[in-house]
Amino acid sequence: MADRISNLPDEVICHILSFLPTEDVVATTVLSKRWRSLWLLVPTLDFHYERYISSNNNRSHSSFVRFVYATILGRSFPQPIKTFRIICDSSVSDTIIWLNTSMQKRQVQNVEVGYLSKPDWVHCKVSFSIFSSTTLVVLKLHRVCFNAFPYSVDLSTLKALHLSHIAFKKAQFIVELLHGCPILEELEANVVLCNDYY
């Protein structure tokens, strides 16, 4: 049977690959020389700790961390990242670094960050850089705690905000967040104050 997929333009293949988990996208590099560098052009990075660990008995916490670092740093900086998704265990403490690196001049439009279970207060931070993005259209946060908040929020392009099991130290943080989203069209919120979360 002829390999019709490989005959498609790079843009079409990358669009198809953008719907796959990043570990599967990277695995396509072994298919042929044509596919060896295609994964670098895929505009989506999708990391899920539990999915990654459960898909292979040889994978561990440390291999997940190394994989995420290698994938993000393996891409050239001018290459856009339209969607960045990271769902990880609360023991993973590198989330801010990954998010900051991915958002630097990458034109990121969709961000999803979350934890698989109620996070330890020490390891529940989200990079404040997402709250001043000029390209972000969709922001989804899961099981994140905010014991501090940026002085100002400027999400002038944000249209959808999903907050699932979010804990804020102060109610004022919620007001500041919503005030910084002037064109918000879609809001889903399940939030509590931190005293109710612990």
Secondary structure as UniProt FT lines:
FT   HELIX           5..7
FT   HELIX           10..17
FT   TURN            18..19
FT   HELIX           22..27
FT   HELIX           28..30
FT   HELIX           33..35
FT   TURN            36..37
FT   HELIX           38..41
FT   STRAND          44..48
FT   HELIX           49..54
FT   TURN            57..58
FT   HELIX           61..73
FT   TURN            77..78
FT   STRAND          83..88
FT   TURN            90..91
FT   HELIX           95..103
FT   TURN            104..105
FT   STRAND          110..115
FT   HELIX           121..123
FT   HELIX           128..132
FT   STRAND          138..142
FT   STRAND          145..146
FT   TURN            156..157
FT   STRAND          160..168
FT   HELIX           171..179
FT   TURN            182..183
FT   STRAND          186..193
FT   HELIX           194..197
//
